Amino acid sequence: LVNELQVAPLWDVLLTRQLFTPAMIEDIQHAGSGSRSDQARQLVIDLETRGSQALPLFISCLEDTDQNKLASVLRALRQAEKQNPEVIRPQDPMPVVVRALGLTPEDLRGKQGPSKATPGKLAPVVLGPEQLWPAKFRPEVLRPVDSGSGRFSDVCAPEISKQNADLAYALNADPCGHCLIINNVNFCLESRLTARTGSNIDCEKLRQRFHLLHFMVEVKCDLTAKQMVQALVELARRDHSALDCCVVVVLSHGCQASHLQFPGAVYGTDGCPVAIERIVNIFNGAGCPSLGGKPKLFFIQACGGEQKDHGFEVASASPEDRTPGSDPESDAVPFQEGPGPCDQPDAVSSLPTPSDIFVSYSTFPGFVSWRDTKSGSWYVETLDGVFEQWAHSEDLQTLLLRVANAVSQKGIYKQIPGCFNFLRKKLFF
């Protein structure tokens, strides 16, 4: 790879794909003597720190710069390693110590302490996996990287978490899993619910985002409450045994609702609500056994109620208010004091305690969630931007903290997303 790689055409593409930061590329360009081979060698070394999706992204960068032969070789090696890791990596290799012939311990040690090696004789070299190297031969593996926020983060930490099954979910399948997006825009007259202009923008952003994250994305539009439940049940009944994750996105009007586990409800186009906890519990161990122990993620863009948050003044408040020309609407519907006439009560008290569940709400329960008719909802627009920039290196909960912080600084009225986290491990896309 080092011998074949042409690095000069790659810099702009690597920046565009956000595989490396400008500072990292500058470091690579000045590595060693700054020669092409030194740059290529440093690029390969740094590539291993950029997460599980770095290699496929790098392969696409090679194709974009007409290095198709090298891209084909790497793609074939990656596929071979997936099918049979032993072909690429021998199991448990032992370290080998190589020393020049005729070099005695006295030559190295000397009677009065360490002595300089004589000309023409080589010092010992240790070959083998780093975990087995003596401490004095181990290189420094931690390398600070500019995180883009003015702070430096240790790029090895996410990699350590990803590779440890006790710390992080394994998302190695390709495709990773199913992603169902329910996008309710147009509602019947009897529902007295307005059309959700701008929701199609949200839907397309999320369709593309989860496709790039290696999910099989399916979009269903303008479903009644009954059709929503049917679509969710059909998804839960599929065989997910060869997959690692499942994602459900609901874009609709919403309201407060009585609940035991997860607050809120979302509306079908017929004006009938479906409780969030009902949606989640369709995917429990009994309803979807092939997803047992695997993460199930729910993203809800809907109001949690009718309250409008005016916020409170702080010294560091962002001057960003309403975007010029924007037309924010809410997805609020009055509070439902229990299941509506089109909804069926769930025996939620008999359901097992949720596990491996993550529910992300666009707003705090009881409050309005804002949607711009021209650019889409605040929540989805921010979620998509954060995932684009950080999903390759940060876990899900950290990503959603970034989303919450960014959304909380928007608009005249205020909004803050939140989540219910019943994951047992970290999740890295």
FIZA-312690 format. One line per field, with one value per residue (C-alpha): residue number from 0; residue in one letter; x, y, z. Coordinates in nm, 4 decimals. Last residue first. Example, Ala and Ser with C-alpha at 12.3 -4.5 7.8 and 13.67 -1.06 7.14 Angstrom:
seq	1 0
type	s a
east	1.3670 1.2300
north	-0.1060 -0.4500
up	0.7140 0.7800
% end
This chain:
seq	428 427 426 425 424 423 422 421 420 419 418 417 416 415 414 413 412 411 410 409 408 407 406 405 404 403 402 401 400 399 398 397 396 395 394 393 392 391 390 389 388 387 386 385 384 383 382 381 380 379 378 377 376 375 374 373 372 371 370 369 368 367 366 365 364 363 362 361 360 359 358 357 356 355 354 353 352 351 350 349 348 347 346 345 344 343 342 341 340 339 338 337 336 335 334 333 332 331 330 329 328 327 326 325 324 323 322 321 320 319 318 317 316 315 314 313 312 311 310 309 308 307 306 305 304 303 302 301 300 299 298 297 296 295 294 293 292 291 290 289 288 287 286 285 284 283 282 281 280 279 278 277 276 275 274 273 272 271 270 269 268 267 266 265 264 263 262 261 260 259 258 257 256 255 254 253 252 251 250 249 248 247 246 245 244 243 242 241 240 239 238 237 236 235 234 233 232 231 230 229 228 227 226 225 224 223 222 221 220 219 218 217 216 215 214 213 212 211 210 209 208 207 206 205 204 203 202 201 200 199 198 197 196 195 194 193 192 191 190 189 188 187 186 185 184 183 182 181 180 179 178 177 176 175 174 173 172 171 170 169 168 167 166 165 164 163 162 161 160 159 158 157 156 155 154 153 152 151 150 149 148 147 146 145 144 143 142 141 140 139 138 137 136 135 134 133 132 131 130 129 128 127 126 125 124 123 122 121 120 119 118 117 116 115 114 113 112 111 110 109 108 107 106 105 104 103 102 101 100 99 98 97 96 95 94 93 92 91 90 89 88 87 86 85 84 83 82 81 80 79 78 77 76 75 74 73 72 71 70 69 68 67 66 65 64 63 62 61 60 59 58 57 56 55 54 53 52 51 50 49 48 47 46 45 44 43 42 41 40 39 38 37 36 35 34 33 32 31 30 29 28 27 26 25 24 23 22 21 20 19 18 17 16 15 14 13 12 11 10 9 8 7 6 5 4 3 2 1 0
type	f f l k k r l f n f c g p i q k y i g k q s v a n a v r l l l t q l d e s h a w q e f v g d l t e v y w s g s k t d r w s v f g p f t s y s v f i d s p t p l s s v a d p q d c p g p g e q f p v a d s e p d s g p t r d e p s a s a v e f g h d k q e g g c a q i f f l k p k g g l s p c g a g n f i n v i r e i a v p c g d t g y v a g p f q l h s a q c g h s l v v v v c c d l a s h d r r a l e v l a q v m q k a t l d c k v e v m f h l l h f r q r l k e c d i n s g t r a t l r s e l c f n v n n i i l c h g c p d a n l a y a l d a n q k s i e p a c v d s f r g s g s d v p r l v e p r f k a p w l q e p g l v v p a l k g p t a k s p g q k g r l d e p t l g l a r v v v p m p d q p r i v e p n q k e a q r l a r l v s a l k n q d t d e l c s i f l p l a q s g r t e l d i v l q r a q d s r s g s g a h q i d e i m a p t f l q r t l l v d w l p a v q l e n v l
east	-2.1809 -2.0472 -2.2792 -2.1669 -2.2994 -2.6059 -2.8494 -3.1585 -3.1256 -3.4357 -3.3501 -3.3621 -3.4039 -3.4123 -3.6363 -3.6523 -3.8815 -3.6859 -3.4760 -3.1786 -2.9359 -3.1052 -3.0780 -2.6968 -2.6633 -2.9163 -2.7520 -2.4054 -2.5447 -2.7030 -2.3620 -2.2140 -2.4945 -2.4386 -2.0644 -1.8084 -1.5566 -1.7258 -2.0559 -1.8905 -1.9316 -2.2166 -2.3900 -2.3827 -2.5242 -2.8035 -2.9029 -2.9032 -3.1396 -3.3469 -3.3926 -3.4514 -3.7187 -3.7083 -3.5364 -3.8277 -4.1275 -3.9127 -4.0145 -4.0268 -4.1029 -4.3490 -4.3236 -4.4941 -4.2087 -3.8788 -3.8167 -3.6881 -3.7054 -3.4390 -3.5360 -3.2531 -3.3363 -3.0882 -3.3029 -3.6618 -3.7946 -4.0212 -4.3805 -4.6628 -4.7436 -4.7621 -5.0789 -5.1391 -5.4582 -5.5742 -5.5922 -5.8617 -6.0937 -5.8044 -5.5863 -5.5525 -5.5952 -5.4652 -5.2989 -5.3665 -5.1578 -4.8202 -4.6022 -4.4990 -4.4333 -4.1338 -4.1387 -3.7873 -3.7179 -3.4372 -3.3378 -3.5052 -3.2660 -2.8909 -2.7398 -2.6284 -2.6732 -2.3463 -2.4797 -2.7958 -3.1581 -3.4284 -3.6211 -3.9478 -4.0594 -4.3900 -4.6142 -4.8391 -4.7201 -4.4390 -4.4226 -4.2932 -3.9617 -3.9065 -3.5841 -3.5935 -3.2866 -3.2881 -2.9480 -2.8952 -2.9329 -3.2472 -3.3030 -3.3896 -3.6476 -3.8726 -4.2138 -4.1138 -3.7787 -3.9208 -3.9587 -4.3325 -4.2544 -4.0980 -4.4001 -4.6361 -4.4158 -4.4372 -4.8167 -5.0005 -5.2497 -5.5494 -5.5830 -5.6392 -5.2900 -5.1452 -5.0397 -4.7479 -4.7655 -4.5738 -4.3865 -4.1969 -4.2494 -4.5827 -4.7691 -5.0617 -5.0192 -4.8742 -4.8954 -4.7419 -4.7569 -4.5370 -4.1870 -4.1158 -3.7727 -3.7095 -3.3580 -3.2452 -2.9025 -2.6552 -2.7923 -2.7635 -3.0302 -3.2667 -3.5334 -3.8411 -4.1238 -4.0235 -4.0482 -4.3967 -4.5018 -4.3758 -4.5554 -4.8790 -4.8575 -4.8149 -5.0969 -5.3331 -5.2386 -5.2887 -4.9814 -4.8790 -4.5424 -4.3364 -3.9590 -3.7312 -3.3587 -3.1214 -2.8536 -2.4886 -2.4242 -2.4369 -2.7908 -2.8672 -2.7704 -2.9407 -3.2782 -3.2332 -3.1848 -3.4674 -3.7138 -3.6222 -3.6770 -4.0071 -4.1061 -4.0877 -4.4635 -4.6375 -4.9953 -5.2325 -5.4195 -5.7954 -5.8181 -6.1454 -5.9743 -5.7331 -5.3609 -5.0787 -4.7137 -4.6597 -4.3090 -4.2460 -3.8768 -3.7764 -3.4055 -3.2999 -2.9598 -2.5820 -2.5649 -2.2896 -2.2612 -1.9842 -2.1801 -2.0538 -2.2017 -1.9475 -1.7837 -1.7957 -1.7377 -1.4124 -1.3071 -1.5355 -1.4262 -1.0548 -1.1246 -1.3231 -1.0323 -0.7577 -0.8519 -0.7630 -0.9338 -0.7967 -0.9989 -1.0622 -1.3993 -1.2760 -1.1621 -0.7945 -0.6249 -0.4045 -0.2046 -0.1894 0.0115 0.3594 0.5817 0.6532 1.0155 1.0913 0.7684 0.8634 0.6436 0.3577 0.0662 0.2451 0.2105 0.5389 0.8930 1.1585 1.4878 1.8147 2.1015 2.2961 2.6723 2.8634 3.0184 3.0327 2.7327 2.7964 2.8380 2.5970 2.7538 3.1091 3.1426 2.9733 2.6055 2.5633 2.8974 2.8987 2.5674 2.7403 2.6767 2.8227 2.5229 2.3050 1.9902 1.6241 1.3815 1.0494 0.7209 0.4581 0.1624 -0.1734 -0.3882 -0.2519 -0.4249 -0.5253 -0.6496 -0.7409 -1.0084 -1.2137 -1.5232 -1.4630 -1.0893 -1.1593 -1.3963 -1.1381 -0.8655 -1.0853 -1.1710 -0.8034 -0.7013 -0.9825 -0.8912 -0.5263 -0.6297 -0.8814 -0.6435 -0.8513 -0.8731 -1.2409 -1.1662 -0.8974 -1.1410 -1.3952 -1.1327 -1.0636 -1.4322 -1.4378 -1.1242 -1.2387 -1.5717 -1.4348 -1.2703 -1.0077 -0.7063 -0.6025 -0.5933 -0.3174 -0.0703 -0.1694 -0.1313 0.2053 0.3381 0.2001 0.3586 0.6937 0.6726 0.5837 0.8709 0.8135 1.1433 0.9662 0.6039 0.5420 0.2490 0.1017 0.1080 -0.0610 -0.3257 -0.3901 -0.4285 -0.6713 -0.8877 -0.8971 -1.1743 -1.3991 -1.5080 -1.4257 -1.0932 -0.9915 -1.0944 -0.8890 -0.5780 -0.5967 -0.4426 -0.0939 -0.0939 -0.0242 -0.0243 0.1581 0.4653 0.2818 0.0000
north	0.3499 0.3332 0.2216 0.2104 -0.0739 -0.1789 0.0457 0.1520 0.5223 0.7398 1.0513 1.4282 1.7111 2.0739 2.3447 2.7207 2.9861 3.2680 3.0191 2.7920 2.7462 2.4365 2.2678 2.2787 2.1473 1.8697 1.7575 1.7492 1.5425 1.3146 1.2450 1.1672 0.9164 0.7494 0.6949 0.9159 0.8665 0.8020 0.9530 1.2938 1.5231 1.3660 1.2479 1.6024 1.7510 1.4922 1.5378 1.9173 1.9127 1.6422 1.8385 2.1839 2.0435 2.0949 2.3626 2.5405 2.4730 2.5045 2.2563 2.3231 2.0675 2.1915 2.0813 1.8247 1.5764 1.7517 1.7758 1.5871 1.2615 0.9906 0.6416 0.3924 0.0302 -0.2515 -0.3450 -0.2705 -0.4373 -0.7207 -0.6505 -0.7536 -0.4014 -0.2853 -0.4804 -0.2407 -0.0404 -0.0292 0.3014 0.4222 0.5612 0.7378 0.5843 0.7869 1.1500 1.2757 1.6177 1.8562 1.8341 1.9940 1.9494 2.3146 2.5472 2.7659 2.9910 3.0990 3.4019 3.5269 3.2583 3.3206 3.3780 3.3247 3.5657 3.2634 3.2976 3.3373 3.5659 3.3632 3.4616 3.2038 2.9920 3.0924 2.7274 2.6700 2.4111 2.2187 1.8610 1.6178 1.7430 1.5106 1.4004 1.0637 0.8667 0.5055 0.2792 -0.0949 -0.2263 -0.6041 -0.8364 -0.9904 -0.8651 -1.2140 -1.2476 -0.9695 -0.9744 -1.1638 -0.9912 -0.6431 -0.4819 -0.4139 -0.2648 0.0442 0.1364 0.0762 0.2908 0.5697 0.5597 0.5558 0.8372 0.8462 1.1514 0.9529 1.0458 0.8533 1.0521 1.0142 0.9535 1.0731 0.9327 0.6012 0.3553 0.3765 0.6145 0.8523 1.0668 1.4031 1.4829 1.4266 1.5278 1.3142 1.2017 0.8559 0.6946 0.3280 0.1806 -0.1819 -0.3221 -0.6077 -0.8115 -1.1833 -1.2761 -0.9966 -1.2302 -1.0174 -1.0152 -0.6773 -0.5116 -0.6495 -0.5352 -0.1835 -0.1644 -0.2960 -0.0452 0.2421 0.1090 0.1087 0.4666 0.5771 0.6015 0.9059 0.7885 0.4716 0.4880 0.1821 0.2110 -0.0857 0.0501 0.0985 0.4306 0.6001 0.4630 0.5994 0.9509 0.9350 0.8351 1.0778 1.3744 1.2619 1.2335 1.5689 1.7422 1.5559 1.6982 2.0561 2.1101 1.9032 1.9303 2.0510 1.8280 1.8676 1.4841 1.4946 1.6675 1.3766 1.4306 1.4965 1.4762 1.1500 1.0141 0.6693 0.5826 0.2177 0.1368 -0.2271 -0.3551 -0.3187 -0.4082 -0.5111 -0.6688 -0.5460 -0.3412 -0.5100 -0.3297 -0.1605 -0.2035 -0.5790 -0.6611 -0.4646 -0.3655 -0.0644 0.0614 0.0445 0.2193 0.4936 0.5538 0.5425 0.8780 1.0588 1.3953 1.7450 2.0561 2.3557 2.2209 2.0486 1.7375 1.8123 1.4787 1.3611 1.0468 0.7551 0.4591 0.5374 0.2612 -0.0568 -0.1711 -0.0909 -0.2610 -0.5977 -0.6798 -0.9269 -0.6806 -0.5167 -0.8253 -0.9631 -0.8575 -0.7516 -0.6128 -0.6669 -0.4253 -0.4907 -0.5261 -0.3543 -0.0928 -0.1978 -0.1396 0.1189 -0.0157 -0.0792 -0.1453 -0.2092 -0.5656 -0.4971 -0.5603 -0.5703 -0.7147 -0.9272 -1.0835 -1.2007 -1.0716 -1.3346 -1.3453 -1.0347 -1.0418 -1.1138 -1.1706 -1.3172 -1.2456 -1.5194 -1.5064 -1.5668 -1.6296 -1.5489 -1.2417 -1.2204 -1.5697 -1.6201 -1.3496 -1.5687 -1.4104 -1.0580 -1.0810 -1.1893 -0.8949 -0.6497 -0.8038 -0.7763 -0.4115 -0.3319 -0.4853 -0.3117 0.0280 -0.0230 -0.0866 0.1982 0.4776 0.7160 0.9865 0.9200 0.5471 0.6049 0.8152 0.5287 0.2951 0.5471 0.5531 0.1722 0.1783 0.4525 0.2912 0.0999 0.4051 0.6666 0.5282 0.2768 0.5564 0.7265 0.4465 0.4362 0.8135 0.8014 0.5463 0.7424 1.0646 0.8917 0.7316 1.0618 1.2412 1.4793 1.3760 1.2135 1.3281 1.6832 1.5918 1.3676 1.6465 1.8831 1.6188 1.5905 1.9669 1.9833 1.7140 1.3612 1.1323 1.4340 1.3100 1.6549 1.6624 1.3185 1.4232 1.7442 1.5581 1.2547 1.3763 1.4106 1.0740 0.8296 0.4902 0.2049 0.1681 0.2409 0.0000
up	1.4325 1.7872 2.0666 2.4273 2.6369 2.8335 2.6465 2.8377 2.7558 2.7576 2.5615 2.5458 2.2983 2.4172 2.2750 2.3166 2.1690 2.0063 1.8110 1.8580 2.1474 2.2926 1.9517 1.9612 2.3169 2.2661 1.9417 2.0996 2.3859 2.1239 1.9689 2.3117 2.3732 2.0370 2.0691 1.8982 1.6137 1.2788 1.3959 1.4513 1.1511 0.9564 1.2729 1.4143 1.0936 1.0670 1.4302 1.3910 1.0913 1.2593 1.5824 1.4355 1.2061 0.8304 0.6215 0.4551 0.6816 0.9935 1.2623 1.6350 1.9065 2.1696 2.5295 2.7540 2.7473 2.6571 2.2826 1.9787 2.1705 2.1467 2.2614 2.3195 2.4024 2.4716 2.7702 2.8589 3.1758 3.0671 2.9665 3.2001 3.3203 2.9592 2.8893 2.6036 2.5460 2.1829 1.9998 1.7614 2.0326 2.2056 2.4746 2.7965 2.8942 2.5603 2.5823 2.2946 1.9719 1.9096 1.5991 1.6050 1.3153 1.2365 0.9287 0.8410 0.6193 0.8376 1.0915 1.4265 1.7086 1.7066 1.9565 2.1623 2.5353 2.7256 3.0011 3.0509 3.0009 3.0557 2.8066 2.6416 2.6380 2.4677 2.6334 2.3953 2.4438 2.3577 2.0031 1.7359 1.5883 1.7590 1.7034 1.8232 1.8479 1.9155 2.0242 2.0180 2.3186 2.1707 1.8172 1.6842 1.9656 1.8313 1.9981 2.3121 2.3624 2.3132 1.9705 1.9834 2.3250 2.1719 1.9598 2.2536 2.4765 2.2213 2.2387 1.9054 1.8627 1.6271 1.4030 1.0828 0.9592 1.2507 1.5516 1.7914 2.1657 2.4699 2.7657 2.7825 3.0679 3.2484 3.0224 2.9927 2.6838 2.5878 2.2202 1.8807 1.5157 1.2936 1.2017 1.3468 1.3055 1.3903 1.3905 1.4300 1.5138 1.4580 1.1674 1.0856 1.3446 1.2390 1.0992 1.0376 1.2911 1.4372 1.0950 1.0358 1.3841 1.3088 0.9744 1.1293 1.4166 1.1716 0.9536 1.2523 1.3434 0.9836 0.7640 0.5591 0.4273 0.4673 0.4125 0.4205 0.4874 0.4866 0.7218 0.6322 0.8120 0.4711 0.4316 0.7781 0.6679 0.3271 0.4682 0.7583 0.5288 0.3009 0.5883 0.7402 0.4050 0.3675 0.7074 0.5769 0.5705 0.8379 0.7119 0.9826 1.2242 1.2636 1.2603 1.0674 0.7751 0.7213 0.7830 0.5368 0.6465 0.8323 0.7694 0.9153 0.8697 0.9146 0.9456 0.9142 1.0188 0.9880 0.6201 0.6545 0.9984 1.2271 1.4792 1.7956 2.0936 2.3158 2.6570 2.7230 2.3565 2.3615 2.0082 1.9910 2.3333 2.2476 1.9171 2.0898 2.3331 2.0697 1.9197 2.2405 2.2220 2.1908 2.2503 2.0261 1.9165 1.6025 1.7851 1.7252 1.7617 2.0469 1.9708 2.2114 2.0863 2.2199 2.0921 2.2890 2.2857 2.6503 2.7626 2.6176 2.3183 2.3595 2.3297 2.0361 1.8182 1.6862 1.6005 1.8523 1.7240 1.9089 1.8304 1.5118 1.4677 1.1877 1.4159 1.7820 2.0010 2.2712 2.6186 2.9015 3.2407 3.3633 3.2305 2.9009 2.8328 2.4574 2.3538 2.6701 2.5626 2.2451 1.8926 1.6556 1.4276 1.4392 1.6534 1.5811 1.8661 1.7556 1.9290 1.9187 1.6831 1.8540 1.5461 1.2038 1.0561 0.6908 0.6122 0.9775 0.9462 0.7091 0.5537 0.6817 0.6076 0.2502 0.1998 0.3325 0.1159 -0.1943 -0.1172 -0.0584 -0.3916 -0.5788 -0.4284 -0.5311 -0.8895 -0.8858 -0.7933 -1.0054 -0.7326 -0.6570 -0.6452 -0.3831 -0.1798 -0.2014 -0.0564 0.2214 0.3139 0.3219 0.5440 0.7826 0.8715 1.1710 1.3281 1.2412 1.4265 1.1578 0.9003 1.0986 1.0213 0.6527 0.6215 0.7988 0.5456 0.2494 0.3743 0.4266 0.0794 -0.0866 0.0832 0.3743 0.5304 0.8207 0.8404 0.7180 0.4911 0.7612 1.0189 0.7719 0.7068 1.0808 1.1181 0.8253 0.9921 0.8558 0.7260 0.6891 0.3431 0.2028 0.3854 0.2572 -0.0953 -0.0802 0.0390 -0.1899 -0.5176 -0.3579 -0.1783 -0.4607 -0.2874 -0.4585 -0.2353 0.0901 0.0000
% end
